């Protein structure tokens, strides 16, 4: 399942790396790409539950996620 999430608050490569770190530790993640330029994450996940978990983790870092 391919999902795109818009992320408000990403300002630098440090932000991108923080998000990548969270995604790399998330179960059910197949692949992901974080774009500072487009301020989004495109990810391939195994199930819908993974999407909600990712949103919670990214928002816990202080970013705002819109679906």
Backbone as CSV, one residue per row, in Angstrom:
resi,resn,N_x,N_y,N_z,CA_x,CA_y,CA_z,C_x,C_y,C_z
1,UNK,0.846,-1.168,0.000,0.000,0.000,0.000,0.897,1.239,0.000
2,UNK,0.697,2.105,-0.978,1.504,3.315,-1.088,0.745,4.484,-0.459
3,UNK,1.434,5.276,0.358,0.814,6.377,1.091,1.705,7.607,0.989
4,UNK,1.067,8.777,0.801,1.810,10.040,0.844,1.274,10.869,2.003
5,UNK,2.184,11.392,2.804,1.824,12.280,3.903,2.537,13.611,3.718
6,UNK,1.813,14.708,3.834,2.410,16.048,3.815,2.863,16.365,5.232
7,UNK,4.052,16.955,5.354,4.614,17.247,6.673,4.971,18.722,6.760
8,UNK,4.305,19.429,7.664,4.615,20.837,7.906,5.645,20.931,9.019
9,UNK,6.614,21.828,8.837,7.604,22.053,9.876,8.998,21.558,9.519
10,UNK,9.135,20.841,8.398,10.469,20.405,7.978,11.214,21.600,7.398
11,UNK,12.391,21.894,7.953,13.140,23.070,7.515,14.553,22.752,7.023
12,UNK,15.057,21.553,7.362,16.454,21.263,7.023,16.665,19.749,6.923
13,UNK,17.869,19.380,6.536,18.209,17.959,6.433,18.162,17.267,7.798
14,UNK,18.387,18.017,8.857,18.276,17.447,10.204,16.862,16.953,10.475
15,UNK,15.876,17.730,10.026,14.468,17.328,10.171,14.215,16.046,9.385
16,UNK,14.715,16.007,8.161,14.552,14.829,7.310,15.165,13.607,7.987
17,UNK,16.351,13.764,8.547,17.027,12.645,9.204,16.282,12.161,10.437
18,UNK,15.681,13.069,11.185,14.893,12.670,12.359,13.699,11.826,11.931
19,UNK,13.044,12.239,10.846,11.890,11.489,10.347,12.335,10.132,9.793
20,UNK,13.428,10.112,9.039,13.937,8.837,8.502,14.283,7.874,9.626
21,UNK,14.830,8.389,10.710,15.180,7.556,11.851,13.942,6.867,12.425
22,UNK,12.857,7.618,12.544,11.596,7.057,13.053,11.057,6.010,12.075
23,UNK,11.075,6.334,10.788,10.530,5.410,9.792,11.327,4.110,9.736
24,UNK,12.628,4.214,9.905,13.473,3.014,9.821,13.192,2.034,10.952
25,UNK,12.610,2.515,12.040,12.328,1.660,13.202,10.868,1.218,13.274
26,UNK,10.074,1.552,12.249,8.651,1.242,12.259,8.388,-0.104,11.605
27,UNK,7.691,-0.987,12.335,7.333,-2.294,11.791,6.274,-2.109,10.711
28,UNK,6.347,-2.944,9.689,5.366,-2.886,8.615,5.769,-1.951,7.487
29,UNK,6.930,-1.327,7.620,7.435,-0.410,6.602,8.182,-1.214,5.539
30,UNK,7.815,-1.002,4.274,8.508,-1.676,3.181,9.578,-0.750,2.620
31,UNK,9.181,0.483,2.293,10.136,1.475,1.794,9.580,2.871,2.064
32,UNK,10.461,3.872,2.013,10.024,5.250,2.235,10.996,6.217,1.594
33,UNK,10.473,7.406,1.285,11.295,8.490,0.756,10.800,9.783,1.387
34,UNK,11.703,10.506,2.025,11.370,11.774,2.673,11.926,12.899,1.807
35,UNK,11.069,13.865,1.449,11.495,14.971,0.595,11.367,16.299,1.321
36,UNK,12.497,16.959,1.513,12.486,18.299,2.110,11.877,19.294,1.123
37,UNK,12.217,19.149,-0.138,11.721,20.058,-1.178,10.191,20.042,-1.258
38,UNK,9.601,18.840,-1.236,8.141,18.712,-1.363,7.443,18.655,-0.005
39,UNK,8.237,18.620,1.054,7.716,18.535,2.425,6.720,17.383,2.569
40,UNK,7.195,16.195,2.163,6.329,15.029,2.267,7.127,13.747,2.501
41,UNK,6.366,12.705,2.779,6.914,11.352,2.882,6.061,10.480,1.971
42,UNK,6.711,9.725,1.109,6.013,8.718,0.324,6.534,7.381,0.816
43,UNK,5.610,6.540,1.266,6.043,5.275,1.853,5.179,4.137,1.349
44,UNK,5.771,2.963,1.353,5.043,1.750,1.046,4.982,0.947,2.334
45,UNK,3.753,0.637,2.737,3.544,-0.037,4.016,2.709,-1.298,3.811
46,UNK,2.757,-2.164,4.814,2.038,-3.433,4.717,0.564,-3.296,5.066
47,UNK,0.217,-2.407,6.019,-1.192,-2.281,6.410,-1.517,-0.876,6.903
48,UNK,-2.793,-0.557,6.919,-3.291,0.770,7.292,-2.847,1.182,8.700
49,UNK,-2.784,0.224,9.603,-2.390,0.510,10.990,-1.003,1.155,11.049
50,UNK,-0.117,0.752,10.160,1.237,1.307,10.113,1.184,2.803,9.824
51,UNK,0.282,3.232,8.948,0.138,4.648,8.603,-0.185,5.475,9.849
52,UNK,-1.134,5.024,10.645,-1.513,5.757,11.856,-0.351,5.813,12.846
53,UNK,0.389,4.739,12.940,1.552,4.695,13.832,2.615,5.703,13.377
54,UNK,2.849,5.764,12.067,3.833,6.706,11.513,3.407,8.147,11.793
55,UNK,2.130,8.441,11.591,1.627,9.804,11.850,1.872,10.189,13.301
56,UNK,1.547,9.300,14.221,1.757,9.574,15.650,3.230,9.839,15.954
57,UNK,4.110,9.016,15.396,5.546,9.160,15.670,6.104,10.457,15.094
58,UNK,5.683,10.827,13.887,6.175,12.063,13.273,5.659,13.273,14.042
59,UNK,4.393,13.234,14.439,3.836,14.354,15.215,4.491,14.459,16.588
60,UNK,4.927,13.335,17.144,5.628,13.352,18.434,6.972,14.074,18.325
61,UNK,7.518,14.144,17.098,8.770,14.873,16.871,8.533,16.389,16.767
62,UNK,7.256,16.805,16.711,6.941,18.223,16.655,6.505,18.719,15.280
63,UNK,6.288,17.799,14.342,5.822,18.166,13.005,4.312,18.006,12.923
64,UNK,3.696,18.633,11.930,2.274,18.477,11.682,2.104,17.664,10.406
65,UNK,1.274,16.619,10.491,1.073,15.720,9.352,-0.344,15.902,8.829
66,UNK,-0.470,16.065,7.518,-1.795,16.069,6.895,-1.831,14.961,5.857
67,UNK,-2.954,14.293,5.775,-3.070,13.111,4.911,-3.417,13.498,3.500
